Amino acid sequence: MTLMIYKKQIKWLAGIAVFLLLLSCSDKKAAELRRIIDKQEKQSFSMLVGEKGLESKKLNYLIAHEYDSALAVVDQQEAEFNKIIRNLEKATTEGISQGKELQQTSVNYYTAIKNLYLFSRQEIELEKLSRNGKGAEVDSAQNRLLGLYREKKKLYEKVYQSENDFYKTLETFHKENKLK
């Protein structure tokens, strides 16, 4: 009889140990996903706001009216955004509470930011045309710039919405996975 109780206790303790092990693995996976997202956030911040970031380089070229160089920087920004988005898409979310949702909202967020910053490609082309063009060409470019600003406002609205979705999902992710 005592042996039977002992075996049940061992099974019960083994079950708890397995449960804690699985829970521990899940926490580690969640922390790793969060680390990947943080790394991408730092990378995009550095690119867009950093003193020596690509956005700063682009603005310096625009001030100097070096439009082709500014366009080359936009190409570099596109490559960086694609890398950020790929890193988020390939992150493991299996077995992580709210992992897939966080991954999707972060991809949506960085895609919206990418679309906003790559929109400058059209603005630069029109600025180049209005600066170097002749007569009607200049007027047309300036009129189209006004239309682009309206479109850009919509892109900002998409960024605001996707940012809101991302941070709400991130908050839920933290609660579900007991992360700080």
C-alpha positions in Angstrom: 0.0 0.0 0.0 2.8 2.4 0.9 4.6 1.5 -2.3 1.4 2.5 -4.3 1.1 5.8 -2.6 4.8 6.4 -3.2 4.4 5.6 -6.9 1.5 8.0 -7.2 3.5 10.8 -5.5 6.3 10.2 -7.9 4.0 10.4 -10.9 2.4 13.5 -9.5 5.8 15.1 -8.9 6.9 14.0 -12.3 3.8 15.6 -13.8 4.5 18.9 -12.0 8.1 18.8 -13.2 7.1 18.3 -16.8 4.5 21.1 -16.5 7.1 23.5 -15.0 9.6 22.5 -17.7 7.1 23.2 -20.5 6.2 26.5 -18.8 9.8 27.4 -18.4 10.5 26.6 -22.1 7.5 28.8 -23.1 8.8 31.7 -21.0 12.2 31.4 -22.7 10.6 31.3 -26.1 8.5 34.3 -25.3 11.5 36.2 -24.0 13.5 35.3 -27.2 10.6 36.6 -29.4 10.6 39.8 -27.3 14.4 40.1 -27.7 14.1 39.7 -31.5 11.4 42.4 -31.6 13.5 44.7 -29.4 16.5 44.3 -31.7 14.5 45.2 -34.8 13.1 48.2 -33.0 16.6 49.4 -32.1 17.7 48.8 -35.7 14.9 50.8 -37.2 15.3 53.6 -34.6 19.0 53.9 -35.4 18.2 54.0 -39.1 15.5 56.6 -38.9 16.5 58.8 -35.9 20.1 58.1 -35.3 22.6 60.9 -35.9 24.4 58.9 -38.5 21.4 57.0 -39.6 20.2 56.6 -43.2 17.4 59.2 -42.7 19.9 61.8 -41.6 22.1 61.0 -44.7 19.1 61.3 -47.0 18.2 64.7 -45.5 21.8 66.0 -45.9 21.7 64.9 -49.6 18.4 66.7 -50.1 19.7 69.9 -48.5 22.6 69.7 -50.9 20.2 69.0 -53.8 22.0 65.7 -54.5 18.8 63.9 -55.5 20.4 60.8 -56.9 22.3 60.2 -53.8 19.2 60.7 -51.7 17.4 58.2 -53.9 20.2 55.7 -53.3 19.8 56.1 -49.6 16.0 55.4 -50.0 17.1 52.1 -51.7 19.3 51.4 -48.6 16.4 52.1 -46.3 14.2 49.7 -48.3 16.8 47.0 -47.9 17.0 47.6 -44.2 13.3 47.5 -43.7 13.0 44.3 -45.7 15.7 42.8 -43.5 13.8 43.9 -40.3 10.5 42.5 -41.7 12.2 39.2 -42.7 13.7 38.8 -39.2 10.3 39.3 -37.7 8.6 36.9 -40.1 11.1 34.1 -39.4 10.9 34.4 -35.6 9.6 31.3 -33.9 6.1 31.8 -32.4 5.1 28.2 -31.8 4.0 27.5 -28.3 4.0 31.1 -27.3 0.8 32.7 -26.0 0.0 35.7 -28.3 3.2 35.0 -30.2 1.7 34.8 -33.7 -0.4 37.8 -33.0 2.6 39.8 -31.9 4.6 38.7 -34.9 1.8 39.7 -37.3 1.2 43.1 -35.7 4.9 43.9 -35.6 5.3 42.9 -39.3 2.3 45.2 -40.1 3.8 48.0 -38.1 7.2 47.9 -39.8 5.6 47.5 -43.2 3.5 50.6 -42.6 6.7 52.5 -41.5 8.5 51.2 -44.5 5.8 52.4 -46.9 5.8 55.8 -45.3 9.6 56.3 -45.6 9.8 54.8 -49.1 7.1 57.3 -50.1 9.9 59.9 -50.1 11.2 58.3 -53.3 8.2 59.9 -55.2 8.7 63.2 -53.4 12.4 63.3 -54.2 11.7 62.5 -57.9 9.2 65.4 -58.1 11.5 67.7 -56.1 14.3 66.9 -58.6 12.0 67.6 -61.5 10.7 70.8 -60.0 14.3 72.0 -59.4 15.8 70.9 -62.7 12.8 70.9 -65.0 11.5 73.6 -67.4 8.3 75.6 -67.5 5.2 73.4 -67.5 7.2 70.5 -66.2 8.0 72.4 -63.0 4.4 73.5 -62.5 3.2 69.9 -63.0 5.7 68.5 -60.5 4.7 71.1 -57.9 1.0 70.3 -58.4 1.7 66.6 -58.1 3.7 67.2 -54.9 0.5 68.6 -53.3 -1.3 65.4 -54.2 1.5 63.4 -52.7 1.2 65.2 -49.4 -2.4 64.1 -49.1 -1.4 60.5 -49.8 1.4 60.8 -47.3 -1.1 61.9 -44.6 -3.0 58.6 -45.2 0.3 56.7 -44.8 0.9 58.4 -41.4 -2.6 57.4 -40.4 -1.8 53.8 -41.2 1.4 54.0 -39.2 -0.5 55.4 -36.2 -3.1 52.6 -36.4 -0.6 49.8 -36.8 1.6 51.2 -34.0 -1.5 51.3 -31.7 -2.3 47.6 -32.7 1.3 46.6 -32.1 1.6 48.1 -28.7 -1.8 46.7 -27.6 -0.7 43.3 -28.7 2.6 43.7 -27.0 0.9 44.5 -23.8 -1.3 41.4 -24.0 1.8 39.4 -24.9 3.6 40.6 -21.8 0.6 39.8 -19.6 0.1 36.3 -21.1 3.7 35.4 -20.8 4.4 37.2 -17.5 7.1 39.4 -19.0 8.0 42.9 -17.9 
